[in-house]
């Protein structure tokens, strides 16, 4: 499967609008988890695989290749890490993370009162 890039046809968009290309990339299995695990430190392949619940090595290789081609992950001497664009992408999720925490608390309260 081709790496979704802006300007190319992607899942959900014939025009390849940048947001649609990004959603296609991030919607691939394990992509967000990989980015999340790399948020604070560089990890080698084995460490990253362990943190991702021992996902298949072939799937991890495929996702890392896609994320590298998209410019959000890079391979350094000591392992994989986010690029500046990857850091910026995770920063963009800060409001979503805050919303998810509020939602989690709200759902917990509604389950307790049910």
C-alpha positions as a printed Julia matrix, in Angstrom:
114×3 Matrix{Float64}:
   0.0    0.0    0.0
   1.38   3.41  -0.94
   2.2    5.95   1.73
  -0.57   8.57   1.81
   0.89  11.93   0.89
  -0.75  15.3    0.23
  -1.63  15.86  -3.4
  -2.12  12.18  -4.15
  -5.35  10.23  -4.11
  -5.8    8.7   -0.64
  -8.45   6.74   1.18
 -11.44   9.05   1.46
 -10.21  11.69  -0.99
  -9.59  11.72  -4.69
  -7.81  15.06  -4.46
  -5.41  14.12  -1.68
  -6.15  17.13   0.47
  -3.47  17.31   3.18
  -5.9   16.61   6.04
  -7.25  13.53   4.24
  -3.73  12.24   3.57
  -2.85  12.72   7.24
  -6.01  10.97   8.43
  -5.28   8.07   6.07
  -1.72   7.79   7.42
  -2.75   8.03  11.08
  -5.68   5.68  10.55
  -3.41   2.8    9.69
  -3.17   0.14  12.34
  -0.54   0.93  14.99
   0.54   4.27  13.46
  -0.73   6.42  16.33
   0.59   3.99  18.92
   4.07   4.15  17.39
   4.0    7.95  17.45
   2.76   7.92  21.03
   5.53   5.58  22.18
   8.17   7.78  20.53
   6.81  10.96  22.13
   9.39  11.15  24.92
  12.4    9.15  23.8
  14.28   7.38  21.06
  13.58   3.64  20.97
  15.26   0.84  19.09
  13.18  -1.62  17.1
  12.94  -4.2   19.89
  11.97  -1.63  22.54
   9.36  -0.11  20.28
   7.92  -3.53  19.46
   7.69  -4.43  23.17
   5.91  -1.16  23.98
   3.46  -1.84  21.17
   2.31  -5.11  22.72
   4.73  -7.21  20.66
   3.12  -6.39  17.33
   4.26  -8.32  14.31
   7.76  -7.27  13.18
   6.56  -7.04   9.58
   3.74  -4.65  10.54
   6.11  -2.55  12.64
   8.58  -2.39   9.76
   5.81  -1.34   7.36
   4.47   1.39   9.68
   7.94   2.72  10.43
   8.72   2.9    6.71
   5.47   4.81   6.09
   6.04   7.21   8.97
   9.62   7.79   7.86
   8.55   8.49   4.28
   5.92  10.89   5.61
   8.69  12.72   7.5
   7.37  12.29  11.04
   9.76   9.56  12.22
  13.46   9.16  11.56
  16.07   6.5   12.2
  18.93   7.81  14.29
  22.08   6.02  15.41
  20.4    4.92  18.65
  16.95   4.07  17.26
  13.74   5.63  16.02
  12.59   9.07  17.07
  10.14  11.75  16.06
  11.27  14.45  13.67
  10.44  18.1   14.28
   7.3   17.55  12.2
   6.47  14.49  14.3
   6.8   16.55  17.49
   4.55  19.19  15.96
   1.99  16.57  15.03
   1.83  15.26  18.6
   1.56  18.84  19.88
  -1.49  19.24  17.67
  -3.08  16.37  19.61
  -2.82  18.23  22.94
  -6.4   19.59  22.74
  -7.67  16.16  21.69
  -5.9   14.58  24.66
  -7.46  17.13  27.02
 -10.89  16.44  25.53
 -10.35  12.66  25.93
  -9.5   13.1   29.63
 -12.67  15.14  30.23
 -14.68  12.58  28.3
 -13.17   9.72  30.32
 -14.1   11.41  33.59
 -17.62  12.17  32.33
 -18.12   8.58  31.21
 -16.82   7.23  34.53
 -19.28   9.46  36.42
 -22.19   8.4   34.21
 -21.36   4.69  34.76
 -21.23   5.2   38.53
 -24.61   6.94  38.57
 -26.29   4.34  36.36
